[in-house]
């Protein structure tokens, strides 16, 4: 169905732009991956940009869904979100989902725009003047986020787009067209700014992705899909014709190559890439930038208002994480080792590594469980409370597992459709994927316990599915608001005990509620109790529950794990 052009930049325009940008990057993802040569030819730029925009799109859709669900209910204002609501959601979603260097910079570009779009409070929309200001602030803030900016990259393309927009007079469509044309011209010029691009005969991959995002902006306001300039199209086509670059085969190097890393060709860089989200004050982040800049290179720190996305290449990964701990609370920590013979140090010449036969990919709600699953051999995707992973993030994890066969454990009933979409995408790439509909991390633990990679795939899947299905699950948490439940009306702050997804207990004491839940579950029988404690669980709750099992339920074993910051205070599994 044809897209209806948006006259002003309002909440619906933000939603439309995100959706169109995601579609555009989906079409161009492989092409962008293939031209990624600076400074590390690892072929992930298009994928990382796609995942970043997918996270932004999911956040915006959640805002609209909240208003639609809340209209007339009293808990959420009736009507539709404001421009500020949608812009903030877009920026936050991009920040928490940013992948790779180009994705991190794109997140800052979107945040820069959002800062302008939200400056006037709850205004319903802005016009061409507002869009010009937003594009300029976006380009400036992105450049400031990079420790050592390099021309001929996405930063150059963003600056050119902003400059072209400033010279355009008219509505949002006119400004968007000017920004797009300026970006295309700058992208075509990138080979002349970076010798490595010129030698490879390609334009900058991150800049190419930004052009796709700006093309979606033009389509949002005009209904037209602009074409790439001849110079850009020729460079991309030439790269594709020559199978550019073998880098697409280097799948186990996670980042698309940071702006300013290493030398001209990006060779001989530090041994580790470190990425994490960080909760910290602005003053602490200023000190963190200085420390990380001294530790390594490729430093990009984006965000604000207490939440940051940190990206750096270092030789001492532990020191980089410790710097984050000193600044605040780092989480979703990802450390990639650039080995002596990988793309980071050999310019993308490493042959593709052999796939393993089978792997398990699991979504886990806390750092502690992520460690447990990893020790058991699973590839994990960390889901922060209230921020579920997008399908693209699950697909990336399946690729990262580098296996012919993959068992996917979503460990959350709400992720069923997301996991199914990820499985379908992975199947189109030739990977055999079985989705086991685990609804809790404790069911995933049970499935992983019987996993045997040496037996036939179907037999393994059946055994894991049976183990998960035989495990009842529960959680003890705190109510965030007043609501109706299966056990009656709860108030904000009440302790809730949920069994198999339904509220069964409403109380005021965590330990008492957990004991009541456990007793009800064991009344139906069981041989093993699994307890997973969150960081905010009260002291002594595990010991109390273990003692209760020993006293009242003979021949029932108990296993206790630390889940970290996982949302629920206690997770309980009975099998």
Phi, psi and omega in degrees: 000137183295144180280131177279120182299145177265133182282316181242166175272095178238190183299320180295325177294321176299315180297315180296315181300314180300315180296316180292322179295321178296318178297316181297317179290329175297320178290324187264359188304308183295322178297316180292318176305320187288337182259010182281104180235347184242137345273350177239124182276075183249359169064037181239001187300312180298318179296316180295319177296319179299313181297323179295313180289328177298319178295320177296316181297316180300319180294318179294317179298325179295323178295314178296319180296324178297318178292319181295320180287329185269350183303121177084353183269347178093331183280334179230137182303143177288159178106221182227161181294156176278170175302319180297318178303309184292319181294319178297318180296318179302312182294317181293317179299318179294321182296311184284340181255005184300134181234134177068175183293312182296322177295322178295318179292320176299321177300321178289325175300315180291324177294319178300318176297316183297325179298324177284317184292338179258359186295331183265020177077226187265033177299141185289334182196169172229172185243199182300323178298317179295322179293321177300313180297321181295318180294321179294313181295325178299311181297318182293317183290326178294319180295322180292335182283341181267127185299318182224084183300145178235134178282156183090015181239189179300332178296319178296319181294319179294319179296318180295321178298317180295318180297318179294322180295324180295336180269003182258134177247130179145199184278185183298324179297317179296316180294318180297318178299316181297317179298318180296315180297319178297321179294318179299317180297318179293321179296317179298334182273351185299325178299332178282348180261334179234118184299326181296326176291318181297317180296324181279346181073034182229163171266170181293131185292317178297320177296322178297322177295319179296323176300320178297320179294321179288328174298322177294326177295318176299314181297324180301318186263347183237341185080359181260145176256104184290151179265154175294151176294159182300320182294318180292315180300320181295319181294318180294316180296320180295320179296317180295321182296331181263012179064034185294137333252161177307356183303332180297343178276345183273075190277345185264014171254111198284336189260150182277006177098113186281149175297129175087007183281144171058208178269202184300324181259002178074011182276161174065030182279182179300168189276336187230145167256130180238128179226136172202156168274148186221127170265114184198159176282157182303318183295324179291325180291326176300318177291323179298318178304314181297318182291315181292325178297326178284334182281328186198210180225190179058034185280123174225121177235117182234158176126207183153179180057035175093351181232130186225154173245120186248133181221126180205153172252127184217165171270335180246092182296323180299320179295324179294320178289318179300324177298322177293321178296321179292329181278330184178228180237102177277145175208176190050049183282129177234123179240122178247128179270124173268097184292170184296340184241023182260187187297330184295326184253351181234018173064030174084018183268358183292132178289153181298136180283154182292137178288144170282165183287315187215147178214161175245131175244127186226141171271129182232145187272356182206160183297324180297314178292327177300319177296318179298313180296320180296318177300329179277000175099006182272152169269126189249153172236118184277128179248110177284145179309126180081000181227072182293151179291151176274166182299324180297325179292324177290321177298318179298320179294322177298317178296319182296330178295335173054054183232157176284327180234137182226133171259122185254124180245102181287331176058028180195124181300327182287347180265007184303309183291322178298315180293323179296320178294320178295318179298318180296319178297316180296325179296325178293342179264011175088011180261131177278118185237131172246126180260116175262119189283060176293137184252358180206155179297332179289329173292323177296322177298317179297319179294318182293331182294333181255005180294128177229100185294346183273346179271173182301145185304311183298321179294320179297316181295318179297316180296316180293320179296318180296317180295318179295317181293333180276000183255113173281148184230151179210165175210150175245125184216182181244132180293135179271339183205167175291138178196162174277140178224173177296337182260006181120193182273129175252154177251158176303131181098348177292149174273128182246137171248116182253131176244123182052038174092350181250142179291122181246338184223134171238123182211193181238349183240127184296313183296318180294318179296318179297321179294319178298316179299314182298318179298318180295322180290317182284345177298335179268005179100167179162156180242337183217130175252129175248126178244129176239116186262131174278166182301330185264007176294142182293152178299138174088354183294320180295315180298320179297315182291321177298317179296321179298318179295316181298320184284322191252343186228092181295145175069016175255123179270158179229133174242135182238132178231154174262121185265347183080210180276097190239004181093292178286145176290318179219134169254138182232133174234139177231124179226000000 
